[in-house]
Amino acid sequence: MRKRRHNRSREVHTELNITAFMNLMVVLIPFLLLTAVFSQVSVLKLDLPSSASNEQVEDEPPMQLEVLIRSDRLVLAERRSGVIAEYPLSDETQEQALMEMNLKLQEIKARKSENRNITILAEPDTSYDLIIQTMDAVRIVSPVPGSEEAPGELFPEVSLGSAPASVS
C-alpha cells in the first residue's frame, strides 16, 4: 500500500505556459499584415470585334482619322481617303497650327458626330510637349478667347503610334 501512495504524490499538475507564444503572435501578426502586398484588380475595357454573323451592313464605314506629327508639319488625314489638311509647324507657328487643326476637327465632328476615335502618329524625335498639346487639340474643343462657354469634347478616344517614314 505504501507504494501506491508514493506514486500518487509524484503526479505533478502543471499548467501550460503560452505567454512566450502569445508575445510572438502579438508581434508577428501586425508585422505580416503591414508587409503583405495586396493585389489590386483593375478592369480594362476592350471593344472586341463582333462575329461575322452578327455584323450588320453599314452604308458608310466610320472615319478613321489620323494626325501625323512630322518635324516640319502636322498632317490631318483620313486613313482611306488620304490627307485632309496640312499645317506648317515651327516653334513660332506651333500654337497657330494646333488651333487651326482644332477648328478643322470641329467641322469634321459636326458632320460625323458619332465618331470618337482618332490616332496620333508621331516621329521618334517628336517632343513630349508637342504630343501632349496635340492630344489636347484633338480631344477638347478649344474655347474662343473671351467666351464663357465650357470646352466640349471632340475625339476623346486617342490612340498613339509611330509615324510611317516620310515620303518626300
CYANA upper distance limits for C-alpha pairs under 8 A (distance plus 0.5 A):
  1 MET  CA      5 ARG  CA      7.30
  2 ARG  CA      6 HIS  CA      6.90
  3 LYS  CA      7 ASN  CA      6.89
  4 ARG  CA      8 ARG  CA      7.03
  5 ARG  CA      9 SER  CA      6.92
  6 HIS  CA     10 ARG  CA      7.13
  7 ASN  CA     11 GLU  CA      7.53
 18 ILE  CA     22 MET  CA      6.67
 19 THR  CA     23 ASN  CA      6.71
 20 ALA  CA     24 LEU  CA      6.79
 21 PHE  CA     25 MET  CA      6.85
 22 MET  CA     26 VAL  CA      6.65
 23 ASN  CA     27 VAL  CA      6.97
 24 LEU  CA     28 LEU  CA      6.39
 25 MET  CA     29 ILE  CA      6.23
 26 VAL  CA     30 PRO  CA      7.63
 27 VAL  CA     31 PHE  CA      6.95
 28 LEU  CA     32 LEU  CA      6.64
 29 ILE  CA     33 LEU  CA      6.70
 30 PRO  CA     34 LEU  CA      6.57
 31 PHE  CA     35 THR  CA      6.72
 32 LEU  CA     36 ALA  CA      6.40
 50 SER  CA     54 ASN  CA      7.07
 50 SER  CA     55 GLU  CA      6.95
 51 SER  CA     55 GLU  CA      6.91
 62 PRO  CA    115 ASN  CA      7.32
 63 MET  CA     78 GLU  CA      7.09
 63 MET  CA     79 ARG  CA      8.18
 63 MET  CA    115 ASN  CA      7.52
 64 GLN  CA     78 GLU  CA      6.05
 64 GLN  CA     79 ARG  CA      6.00
 64 GLN  CA     80 ARG  CA      8.07
 64 GLN  CA    117 ASN  CA      7.65
 64 GLN  CA    118 ILE  CA      7.10
 64 GLN  CA    119 THR  CA      8.34
 65 LEU  CA     76 LEU  CA      7.87
 65 LEU  CA     77 ALA  CA      6.38
 65 LEU  CA     78 GLU  CA      5.08
 65 LEU  CA     79 ARG  CA      6.78
 65 LEU  CA    117 ASN  CA      7.73
 65 LEU  CA    118 ILE  CA      5.51
 65 LEU  CA    119 THR  CA      6.80
 66 GLU  CA     75 VAL  CA      8.48
 66 GLU  CA     76 LEU  CA      6.44
 66 GLU  CA     77 ALA  CA      5.68
 66 GLU  CA     78 GLU  CA      6.45
 66 GLU  CA     79 ARG  CA      7.23
 66 GLU  CA    118 ILE  CA      6.25
 66 GLU  CA    119 THR  CA      5.17
 66 GLU  CA    120 ILE  CA      6.25
 66 GLU  CA    121 LEU  CA      7.60
 67 VAL  CA     74 LEU  CA      7.33
 67 VAL  CA     75 VAL  CA      6.05
 67 VAL  CA     76 LEU  CA      5.17
 67 VAL  CA     77 ALA  CA      6.79
 67 VAL  CA    118 ILE  CA      8.17
 67 VAL  CA    119 THR  CA      6.74
 67 VAL  CA    120 ILE  CA      5.28
 67 VAL  CA    121 LEU  CA      6.55
 68 LEU  CA     74 LEU  CA      6.35
 68 LEU  CA     75 VAL  CA      5.47
 68 LEU  CA     76 LEU  CA      7.07
 68 LEU  CA     77 ALA  CA      8.30
 68 LEU  CA    120 ILE  CA      6.54
 68 LEU  CA    121 LEU  CA      5.26
 68 LEU  CA    122 ALA  CA      6.34
 68 LEU  CA    163 ALA  CA      6.76
 69 ILE  CA     73 ARG  CA      7.06
 69 ILE  CA     74 LEU  CA      5.44
 69 ILE  CA     75 VAL  CA      7.07
 69 ILE  CA    120 ILE  CA      7.96
 69 ILE  CA    121 LEU  CA      6.68
 69 ILE  CA    122 ALA  CA      5.21
 69 ILE  CA    123 GLU  CA      6.89
 69 ILE  CA    126 THR  CA      7.96
 69 ILE  CA    163 ALA  CA      7.86
 70 ARG  CA     74 LEU  CA      6.48
 70 ARG  CA     75 VAL  CA      8.11
 70 ARG  CA    122 ALA  CA      7.23
 70 ARG  CA    123 GLU  CA      6.62
 70 ARG  CA    126 THR  CA      8.22
 71 SER  CA     89 LEU  CA      7.83
 71 SER  CA    123 GLU  CA      8.02
 71 SER  CA    126 THR  CA      7.58
 72 ASP  CA     88 PRO  CA      6.65
 72 ASP  CA     89 LEU  CA      5.42
 72 ASP  CA     90 SER  CA      6.91
 73 ARG  CA     86 GLU  CA      7.21
 73 ARG  CA     87 TYR  CA      5.96
 73 ARG  CA     88 PRO  CA      4.84
 73 ARG  CA     89 LEU  CA      4.84
 73 ARG  CA     90 SER  CA      8.19
 74 LEU  CA     86 GLU  CA      6.21
 74 LEU  CA     87 TYR  CA      5.57
 74 LEU  CA     88 PRO  CA      6.96
 74 LEU  CA     89 LEU  CA      6.93
 74 LEU  CA     97 ALA  CA      7.98
 75 VAL  CA     83 VAL  CA      7.47
 75 VAL  CA     84 ILE  CA      8.24
 75 VAL  CA     85 ALA  CA      6.59
 75 VAL  CA     86 GLU  CA      5.04
 75 VAL  CA     87 TYR  CA      6.96
 76 LEU  CA     83 VAL  CA      6.60
 76 LEU  CA     84 ILE  CA      6.03
 76 LEU  CA     85 ALA  CA      5.70
 76 LEU  CA     86 GLU  CA      6.65
 76 LEU  CA    101 MET  CA      8.01
 77 ALA  CA     81 SER  CA      8.27
 77 ALA  CA     82 GLY  CA      5.89
 77 ALA  CA     83 VAL  CA      4.58
 77 ALA  CA     84 ILE  CA      5.37
 77 ALA  CA     85 ALA  CA      7.32
 78 GLU  CA     82 GLY  CA      5.65
 78 GLU  CA     83 VAL  CA      6.76
 78 GLU  CA     84 ILE  CA      7.24
 87 TYR  CA     97 ALA  CA      5.95
 87 TYR  CA    100 GLU  CA      8.31
 87 TYR  CA    101 MET  CA      7.96
 88 PRO  CA     93 THR  CA      7.67
 88 PRO  CA     94 GLN  CA      8.46
 88 PRO  CA     97 ALA  CA      7.17
 89 LEU  CA     93 THR  CA      6.22
 89 LEU  CA     94 GLN  CA      5.83
 89 LEU  CA     97 ALA  CA      7.06
 90 SER  CA     94 GLN  CA      6.06
 93 THR  CA     97 ALA  CA      6.49
 94 GLN  CA     98 LEU  CA      6.78
 95 GLU  CA     99 MET  CA      6.72
 96 GLN  CA    100 GLU  CA      6.65
 97 ALA  CA    101 MET  CA      6.60
 98 LEU  CA    102 ASN  CA      6.58
 98 LEU  CA    133 GLN  CA      8.31
 98 LEU  CA    134 THR  CA      7.23
 98 LEU  CA    137 ALA  CA      6.70
 99 MET  CA    103 LEU  CA      6.83
 99 MET  CA    137 ALA  CA      7.72
 99 MET  CA    142 SER  CA      7.99
100 GLU  CA    104 LYS  CA      6.81
101 MET  CA    105 LEU  CA      6.63
101 MET  CA    137 ALA  CA      8.00
102 ASN  CA    106 GLN  CA      6.70
102 ASN  CA    137 ALA  CA      6.02
102 ASN  CA    138 VAL  CA      6.76
102 ASN  CA    141 VAL  CA      7.36
102 ASN  CA    142 SER  CA      7.47
103 LEU  CA    107 GLU  CA      6.99
104 LYS  CA    108 ILE  CA      6.89
105 LEU  CA    109 LYS  CA      6.48
105 LEU  CA    138 VAL  CA      7.61
105 LEU  CA    154 LEU  CA      7.81
106 GLN  CA    110 ALA  CA      6.65
106 GLN  CA    141 VAL  CA      7.58
106 GLN  CA    154 LEU  CA      7.32
107 GLU  CA    111 ARG  CA      7.13
108 ILE  CA    112 LYS  CA      6.53
108 ILE  CA    113 SER  CA      8.47
109 LYS  CA    113 SER  CA      5.47
109 LYS  CA    115 ASN  CA      7.89
109 LYS  CA    154 LEU  CA      7.02
115 ASN  CA    155 PHE  CA      7.74
116 ARG  CA    154 LEU  CA      7.62
116 ARG  CA    155 PHE  CA      5.01
116 ARG  CA    156 PRO  CA      6.51
116 ARG  CA    157 GLU  CA      6.34
117 ASN  CA    155 PHE  CA      6.02
117 ASN  CA    156 PRO  CA      7.30
117 ASN  CA    157 GLU  CA      5.34
117 ASN  CA    158 VAL  CA      6.52
117 ASN  CA    159 SER  CA      8.22
118 ILE  CA    138 VAL  CA      8.24
118 ILE  CA    155 PHE  CA      6.66
118 ILE  CA    156 PRO  CA      8.44
118 ILE  CA    157 GLU  CA      6.96
118 ILE  CA    158 VAL  CA      5.70
118 ILE  CA    159 SER  CA      6.88
119 THR  CA    158 VAL  CA      6.21
119 THR  CA    159 SER  CA      5.12
119 THR  CA    160 LEU  CA      6.32
119 THR  CA    161 GLY  CA      7.88
120 ILE  CA    135 MET  CA      8.15
120 ILE  CA    158 VAL  CA      7.61
120 ILE  CA    159 SER  CA      6.60
120 ILE  CA    160 LEU  CA      5.44
120 ILE  CA    161 GLY  CA      6.76
121 LEU  CA    160 LEU  CA      6.42
121 LEU  CA    161 GLY  CA      5.20
121 LEU  CA    162 SER  CA      5.41
121 LEU  CA    163 ALA  CA      4.94
121 LEU  CA    164 PRO  CA      8.40
122 ALA  CA    126 THR  CA      6.81
122 ALA  CA    131 ILE  CA      8.03
122 ALA  CA    160 LEU  CA      8.29
122 ALA  CA    161 GLY  CA      6.99
122 ALA  CA    162 SER  CA      5.62
122 ALA  CA    163 ALA  CA      5.34
123 GLU  CA    162 SER  CA      6.42
123 GLU  CA    163 ALA  CA      5.66
123 GLU  CA    164 PRO  CA      8.23
124 PRO  CA    162 SER  CA      7.47
124 PRO  CA    163 ALA  CA      8.43
126 THR  CA    130 LEU  CA      7.52
126 THR  CA    131 ILE  CA      7.74
127 SER  CA    131 ILE  CA      7.08
128 TYR  CA    132 ILE  CA      6.82
129 ASP  CA    133 GLN  CA      6.66
130 LEU  CA    134 THR  CA      6.52
131 ILE  CA    135 MET  CA      6.67
132 ILE  CA    136 ASP  CA      6.76
133 GLN  CA    137 ALA  CA      6.66
134 THR  CA    138 VAL  CA      6.79
135 MET  CA    139 ARG  CA      6.56
135 MET  CA    158 VAL  CA      7.78
136 ASP  CA    140 ILE  CA      6.38
137 ALA  CA    141 VAL  CA      7.70
137 ALA  CA    142 SER  CA      7.64
138 VAL  CA    154 LEU  CA      6.82
138 VAL  CA    155 PHE  CA      6.44
138 VAL  CA    156 PRO  CA      8.07
139 ARG  CA    153 GLU  CA      6.27
139 ARG  CA    154 LEU  CA      5.53
139 ARG  CA    155 PHE  CA      5.26
139 ARG  CA    156 PRO  CA      5.19
139 ARG  CA    157 GLU  CA      8.17
139 ARG  CA    158 VAL  CA      8.02
140 ILE  CA    151 PRO  CA      6.92
140 ILE  CA    152 GLY  CA      6.25
140 ILE  CA    153 GLU  CA      5.01
140 ILE  CA    154 LEU  CA      5.87
140 ILE  CA    155 PHE  CA      7.87
140 ILE  CA    156 PRO  CA      7.96
141 VAL  CA    151 PRO  CA      5.82
141 VAL  CA    152 GLY  CA      5.61
141 VAL  CA    153 GLU  CA      6.20
141 VAL  CA    154 LEU  CA      6.55
142 SER  CA    151 PRO  CA      6.67
142 SER  CA    152 GLY  CA      8.45
143 PRO  CA    147 SER  CA      7.32
143 PRO  CA    149 GLU  CA      7.17
143 PRO  CA    150 ALA  CA      7.44
143 PRO  CA    151 PRO  CA      6.04
144 VAL  CA    149 GLU  CA      8.41
